[in-house]
Amino acid sequence: MSIRPRVLIVNVSSQIGLTMIRELARHGVEVHGLTDDSHGIGCYSRYLAGHAVREVGEGLVNQVRATAARLAPCVVMAISEPDICLLNAYRSELEDVPLLIPDEARMAVVLDKARTREAAEEVGIPVPRVWHARSLAELAHAELRFPVVLKWAQPLAVLPKLRRAGLRLDKFRYCYDRAELEAYLRPFDALGELPVIAEYCPGHGLGQSFFMRRGEALLTFQHRRLHEWPPEGGFSTLCETVPLTMHGELQKQSIALLRRIDWEGPAMVEYRHDPATGHSWLMEINGRFWGSLPLASQSGAEFAWMTYAVLGLRDESVRCVVRSELRCRSLVTEAKWLLRVVCAPHKIQDRSLRFSRLRELAKWIGMFFDPRMRYFVFSLDDPVPALADLLAGAWRRLRRRQEA
């Protein structure tokens, strides 16, 4: 009888890593992790067989090689885009280590928003109108429609340059008139780097997730974002499953898009969906495990297990039974969302969002009694990570107050 390979996950300090640990271990896989924080929530899971603090740069590559050799047989999975790119850059030196990650060519497409847009347009998926300008002077002639949302086309590529100049990389930024736009862009213009300017798309986040193998979707799951952090758009803090009987045509287009870029493995195609009009616009493709993975996993859409079984064990017969009535929330980040909505709504960039403070407070409390509710971190059979998460959140808040 062959020995089932162990798994080494880079990095296990987040809710994504924790979900992967639990999912794989519940299938009998021995899971080890590298972490950038020895107090990261994944390190407290009873399902984790062992962990070590990760090295950086080429040191991480050597650490992965040595750890995989010690745990052999062992496969390696990674979560963040920088880690995936780093491991891909050293694939030739890791030729004896099975890497269950997208290869460099495929990652290059999903990390380049221009190439993603081009592929989407080729299969008929609507994308937001965008304006590319190389300078403020060039932008002066553009016929913009406000509000606009600013995003970087290749954030990982521009991040080092911005850091050296002391500039922060915002995931997005809303601007409501030309004066506000130019004031925000001026420091970047001096650096010779400008983000992409995109038209505003109303609605909520809709994620369609797939496990692709040779052009076939072996697993399909979709969800909608009910709350995000920050509230005007970011990552899920509260989300719910969407039955596969909905958005059927869009699912077909998403699969066609992933076929177009020859995708293998898990991916989430992210849209902005306007229920008032039924229109959906492509935002991006996540070619890595995504923040709302806990909802998928607890609904039976086990993308980490599928990755291990199909790409690691070469067993393409594995299938998942998916439920479609659950909700899932991140308690700590949802508390931040509630504080923003109740105490500081003026900080919400999307001015179309309006909240009743008392109603949102009542709904937030009431969700503790919702039988459909699950949690990103808390689990009855693995409670310590949730306790560690709450204590870490309280400690960070206390330190910020002391520093202020």
C-alpha positions as MATLAB code, in Angstrom:
seq = 'MSIRPRVLIVNVSSQIGLTMIRELARHGVEVHGLTDDSHGIGCYSRYLAGHAVREVGEGLVNQVRATAARLAPCVVMAISEPDICLLNAYRSELEDVPLLIPDEARMAVVLDKARTREAAEEVGIPVPRVWHARSLAELAHAELRFPVVLKWAQPLAVLPKLRRAGLRLDKFRYCYDRAELEAYLRPFDALGELPVIAEYCPGHGLGQSFFMRRGEALLTFQHRRLHEWPPEGGFSTLCETVPLTMHGELQKQSIALLRRIDWEGPAMVEYRHDPATGHSWLMEINGRFWGSLPLASQSGAEFAWMTYAVLGLRDESVRCVVRSELRCRSLVTEAKWLLRVVCAPHKIQDRSLRFSRLRELAKWIGMFFDPRMRYFVFSLDDPVPALADLLAGAWRRLRRRQEA';
ca = [
       0.000    0.000    0.000;
       1.456    3.370   -1.039;
       2.022    6.043    1.565;
      -0.197    9.080    1.177;
       2.018   12.174    0.781;
       2.138   14.736    3.545;
       1.333   18.368    2.741;
       3.460   21.421    3.484;
       1.435   24.660    3.307;
       3.003   28.083    2.858;
       1.582   30.093    4.809;
      -0.773   28.883    7.573;
      -1.250   32.079    9.592;
      -4.540   33.138    7.946;
      -8.115   31.881    7.848;
      -7.366   30.471    4.391;
      -4.478   28.396    5.705;
      -6.548   27.267    8.681;
      -9.350   26.116    6.371;
      -6.911   24.131    4.240;
      -5.400   22.496    7.323;
      -8.778   21.374    8.633;
     -10.076   20.227    5.264;
      -7.041   18.129    4.387;
      -6.601   16.675    7.872;
     -10.240   15.585    8.007;
      -9.475   13.512    4.915;
      -6.623   11.824    6.768;
      -3.782   13.904    5.308;
      -0.878   14.840    7.588;
      -0.483   18.624    7.308;
       2.561   20.737    8.180;
       2.934   24.473    7.792;
       5.294   27.382    7.454;
       4.144   30.632    9.006;
       5.230   34.258    9.078;
       3.762   34.541   12.579;
       4.315   31.904   15.252;
       1.049   33.114   16.798;
      -0.918   32.901   13.535;
      -4.288   31.222   13.917;
      -3.385   28.172   11.844;
      -0.584   27.324   14.268;
      -3.147   26.691   17.012;
      -5.170   24.132   15.077;
      -5.212   20.665   16.562;
      -5.176   19.368   13.000;
      -1.718   20.776   12.232;
       1.010   18.170   12.693;
       3.840   20.722   12.930;
       4.940   24.189   11.911;
       7.968   26.445   11.655;
       8.525   30.154   11.148;
       9.253   30.761    7.497;
      12.363   32.243    5.989;
      12.236   34.985    3.358;
      13.368   35.155   -0.265;
      15.756   32.431   -1.336;
      15.883   31.279    2.273;
      12.241   30.217    1.962;
      13.049   28.172   -1.120;
      15.829   26.335    0.737;
      13.507   25.843    3.713;
      10.757   24.387    1.530;
      13.241   22.024   -0.130;
      14.682   20.839    3.201;
      11.294   20.469    4.898;
       9.773   18.585    1.971;
      12.775   16.224    1.959;
      12.381   15.599    5.695;
       8.649   14.911    5.333;
       8.937   12.891    2.114;
       6.779   11.905    0.431;
       5.462   15.457    0.555;
       3.671   17.916   -1.716;
       3.741   21.701   -1.324;
       0.822   24.127   -1.477;
       0.985   27.923   -1.231;
      -1.622   30.615   -0.700;
      -0.358   34.108   -1.433;
       0.526   35.391   -4.884;
       4.061   36.494   -3.836;
       4.796   33.015   -2.463;
       3.464   31.333   -5.597;
       5.567   33.621   -7.787;
       8.666   33.012   -5.679;
       8.305   29.226   -5.805;
       7.708   29.389   -9.551;
      10.877   31.433   -9.997;
      12.862   28.602   -8.374;
      10.994   25.643   -9.906;
      14.165   24.292  -11.491;
      15.787   24.127   -8.065;
      12.679   22.470   -6.618;
      12.315   19.851   -9.345;
      12.170   17.043   -6.772;
       9.410   18.805   -4.789;
       5.842   18.421   -6.142;
       4.413   21.979   -6.208;
       0.604   22.025   -6.287;
       0.469   25.636   -7.465;
      -0.333   27.353  -10.786;
       2.702   27.597  -13.034;
       4.415   30.868  -13.924;
       2.740   31.340  -17.321;
      -0.788   30.953  -15.981;
      -0.139   33.172  -12.963;
       1.240   35.861  -15.260;
      -2.145   36.100  -16.994;
      -4.287   36.419  -13.861;
      -1.881   38.886  -12.247;
      -2.000   41.146  -15.296;
      -5.409   42.831  -15.320;
      -4.987   43.974  -18.923;
      -4.433   40.402  -20.129;
      -7.334   39.188  -17.988;
      -9.621   41.836  -19.520;
      -8.514   40.889  -23.012;
      -9.273   37.202  -22.414;
     -12.655   38.091  -20.874;
     -13.661   40.246  -23.823;
     -12.738   37.422  -26.198;
     -15.313   35.123  -24.546;
     -17.970   37.834  -24.250;
     -17.718   38.725  -20.554;
     -18.468   42.406  -19.807;
     -15.666   44.340  -18.127;
     -15.722   47.836  -16.610;
     -14.613   50.648  -18.889;
     -11.082   51.665  -18.003;
      -8.776   54.562  -18.728;
      -5.017   53.991  -18.923;
      -2.960   57.142  -18.569;
       0.815   57.439  -18.308;
       0.688   60.939  -16.818;
      -1.697   63.546  -15.437;
      -1.144   65.589  -18.581;
      -2.392   62.720  -20.720;
      -5.334   62.161  -18.380;
      -6.466   65.776  -18.862;
      -7.892   64.831  -22.292;
      -9.793   61.753  -21.093;
     -13.594   61.905  -20.938;
     -14.114   60.376  -17.503;
     -17.421   59.385  -15.954;
     -17.476   59.857  -12.211;
     -17.314   58.268   -9.758;
     -14.299   56.212  -10.757;
     -12.389   53.487   -8.947;
      -8.590   53.340   -9.087;
      -6.760   50.008   -9.071;
      -3.238   48.939   -9.954;
      -2.914   46.736  -13.035;
       0.051   44.809  -11.594;
       0.189   45.622   -7.871;
       2.993   43.190   -7.037;
       5.225   44.683   -9.720;
       4.748   48.304   -8.642;
       4.777   47.728   -4.870;
       8.596   47.881   -4.357;
       8.836   51.175   -6.258;
       6.018   52.730   -4.237;
       7.568   51.584   -0.980;
      10.905   53.141   -1.865;
       9.094   56.435   -2.513;
       7.166   56.197    0.764;
       3.831   55.805   -1.026;
       1.089   53.437    0.086;
      -0.458   50.979   -2.331;
      -4.232   51.126   -1.901;
      -6.110   48.116   -3.201;
      -8.616   50.585   -4.609;
      -9.599   54.230   -4.287;
     -12.868   56.018   -5.098;
     -12.751   59.506   -6.639;
     -15.872   61.582   -7.239;
     -14.585   64.455   -9.362;
     -11.545   65.451  -11.385;
     -10.044   67.650   -8.677;
     -10.107   64.794   -6.151;
      -8.690   62.415   -8.753;
      -5.794   64.662   -9.707;
      -4.923   65.414   -6.081;
      -4.716   61.698   -5.320;
      -2.690   60.882   -8.438;
      -0.172   63.727   -8.186;
       2.394   61.872   -5.980;
       2.238   58.833   -8.286;
       2.577   61.042  -11.364;
       5.859   62.393   -9.983;
       7.034   58.779   -9.707;
       5.980   57.937  -13.256;
       3.443   55.304  -12.157;
      -0.347   55.655  -12.310;
      -3.048   53.143  -11.393;
      -5.765   52.122  -13.825;
      -8.934   54.212  -13.643;
     -12.119   52.146  -13.926;
     -15.781   53.046  -14.113;
     -17.847   52.448  -10.981;
     -19.975   49.282  -11.076;
     -22.925   49.101   -8.662;
     -24.039   45.967   -6.856;
     -22.389   43.296   -4.741;
     -19.486   40.917   -5.099;
     -20.283   37.608   -6.792;
     -17.651   34.891   -6.788;
     -17.783   31.854   -9.062;
     -15.213   29.253   -8.060;
     -14.072   26.276  -10.092;
     -11.602   23.442  -10.019;
     -10.411   23.058  -13.586;
      -8.761   19.975  -15.018;
      -7.987   19.717  -18.734;
     -10.721   22.198  -19.618;
     -13.406   20.600  -17.435;
     -14.847   22.079  -14.256;
     -14.684   19.206  -11.761;
     -16.085   21.398   -8.995;
     -18.260   24.526   -9.162;
     -19.288   26.795   -6.314;
     -20.602   30.330   -6.128;
     -21.223   32.845   -3.391;
     -22.171   36.458   -2.881;
     -20.624   38.957   -0.519;
     -23.068   40.407    1.981;
     -20.469   42.480    3.849;
     -16.939   43.460    2.867;
     -14.026   45.090    4.622;
     -13.855   47.918    3.992;
     -17.616   48.197    3.387;
     -17.192   49.878   -0.023;
     -15.313   46.886   -1.412;
     -12.572   44.559   -0.269;
     -12.604   41.031    1.073;
     -15.584   39.136    2.468;
     -16.493   39.439    6.110;
     -19.964   37.934    5.630;
     -20.953   35.853    2.628;
     -23.503   33.278    1.598;
     -23.774   30.472   -0.912;
     -25.633   31.045   -4.168;
     -27.420   28.018   -5.700;
     -25.871   26.781   -8.924;
     -29.285   27.139  -10.558;
     -28.641   30.902  -10.556;
     -26.304   32.765  -12.954;
     -26.071   29.705  -15.203;
     -25.006   31.611  -18.320;
     -22.383   33.508  -16.368;
     -20.999   30.204  -15.059;
     -20.605   29.008  -18.648;
     -18.775   32.208  -19.539;
     -16.506   31.879  -16.503;
     -15.572   28.336  -17.498;
     -14.959   29.522  -21.053;
     -12.653   32.226  -19.681;
     -10.661   29.707  -17.637;
     -10.429   27.450  -20.682;
      -9.244   30.421  -22.713;
      -6.247   30.881  -20.389;
      -5.748   27.098  -20.082;
      -6.244   27.192  -16.306;
      -5.536   24.129  -14.158;
      -6.612   23.776  -10.523;
      -8.679   26.091   -8.313;
      -9.641   29.627   -9.296;
     -12.309   32.159   -8.411;
     -13.743   34.403  -11.109;
     -14.906   37.532   -9.319;
     -17.700   39.789  -10.557;
     -19.603   42.863   -9.497;
     -23.267   41.958   -9.932;
     -26.098   44.481   -9.974;
     -29.336   42.711   -8.969;
     -31.385   45.734  -10.094;
     -30.354   45.296  -13.731;
     -28.976   41.756  -13.785;
     -25.670   43.022  -15.204;
     -22.342   41.543  -14.090;
     -18.851   42.904  -14.716;
     -15.628   40.954  -14.331;
     -13.359   42.305  -11.595;
     -10.527   39.772  -11.569;
      -9.511   36.132  -11.502;
      -8.075   34.851   -8.223;
      -5.563   32.214   -9.262;
      -4.989   31.211   -5.652;
      -7.054   30.136   -2.664;
      -9.340   33.033   -1.750;
     -10.537   34.698    1.464;
     -14.038   33.204    1.483;
     -12.658   29.649    1.224;
     -14.135   28.790    4.688;
     -17.664   29.153    3.275;
     -16.860   26.898    0.322;
     -15.219   24.290    2.542;
     -18.060   24.166    5.065;
     -20.542   23.939    2.195;
     -18.774   20.818    0.924;
     -16.874   22.500   -1.928;
     -13.462   21.275   -0.783;
     -11.013   22.985   -3.106;
      -7.914   22.174   -1.048;
      -8.831   18.495   -0.986;
      -9.568   18.521   -4.727;
      -6.159   20.109   -5.346;
      -4.422   17.457   -3.265;
      -6.399   14.544   -4.709;
      -6.378   15.545   -8.382;
      -2.993   17.257   -8.730;
      -1.173   15.397   -5.961;
      -2.619   11.871   -6.052;
      -3.675   12.035   -9.740;
      -7.140   10.830   -8.765;
      -9.590   12.602  -11.069;
     -12.578   10.620   -9.845;
     -12.923   12.717   -6.674;
     -16.140   14.720   -6.446;
     -17.735   16.910   -3.774;
     -21.336   17.135   -2.545;
     -22.116   20.840   -2.134;
     -24.754   22.472    0.072;
     -26.285   25.763   -1.025;
     -27.923   27.337    2.025;
     -25.089   28.391    4.343;
     -23.681   31.723    5.436;
     -20.242   32.350    6.860;
     -18.673   35.304    8.650;
     -15.392   36.426   10.107;
     -16.303   37.500   13.614;
     -13.333   39.797   14.272;
     -13.500   41.579   10.918;
     -17.293   41.720   11.051;
     -16.925   43.605   14.329;
     -14.738   46.133   12.456;
     -17.402   46.353    9.750;
     -20.096   47.044   12.348;
     -18.002   49.725   14.065;
     -17.408   51.448   10.725;
     -21.100   51.352    9.779;
     -22.368   52.463   13.185;
     -19.638   54.823   14.383;
     -17.841   56.130   11.285;
     -20.047   55.858    8.171;
     -18.398   59.027    6.813;
     -15.250   56.971    6.156;
     -17.038   54.697    3.661;
     -15.823   55.684    0.180;
     -18.834   54.399   -1.755;
     -21.406   57.138   -1.158;
     -24.216   55.000   -2.555;
     -24.065   52.774    0.527;
     -26.570   53.744    3.179;
     -27.083   51.927    6.476;
     -29.556   52.151    9.316;
     -27.356   51.928   12.394;
     -29.954   50.346   14.687;
     -31.119   47.904   12.011;
     -27.567   46.770   11.204;
     -26.762   46.356   14.908;
     -29.891   44.241   15.424;
     -29.139   42.121   12.350;
     -25.526   41.643   13.435;
     -26.590   40.319   16.847;
     -29.414   38.246   15.360;
     -27.022   36.365   13.094;
     -25.608   34.576   16.150;
     -28.926   32.698   16.215;
     -29.109   31.957   12.481;
     -28.942   28.148   11.999;
     -27.353   28.674    8.589;
     -24.417   30.593   10.041;
     -20.887   29.235   10.076;
     -17.633   31.014   10.928;
     -14.396   31.624    9.097;
     -12.302   30.663   12.129;
     -14.482   29.194   14.893;
     -15.124   25.451   14.868;
     -16.522   23.369   17.729;
     -14.026   20.565   17.148;
     -11.078   22.981   16.800;
     -11.870   25.983   19.060;
      -8.398   27.280   20.000;
      -7.705   29.216   16.745;
     -10.846   31.318   17.291;
      -9.810   32.133   20.854;
      -6.325   33.081   19.630;
      -7.871   35.263   16.919;
     -10.064   37.131   19.411;
      -7.189   37.678   21.832;
      -4.873   38.850   19.050;
      -7.514   41.295   17.807;
      -8.016   42.702   21.294;
      -4.254   43.022   21.803;
      -3.773   44.887   18.498;
      -6.561   47.301   19.373;
      -5.084   47.931   22.840;
      -1.636   48.626   21.373;
      -3.070   51.098   18.854;
      -4.797   52.984   21.648;
      -1.610   53.074   23.700;
       0.418   54.333   20.727;
      -2.173   57.016   20.035;
];
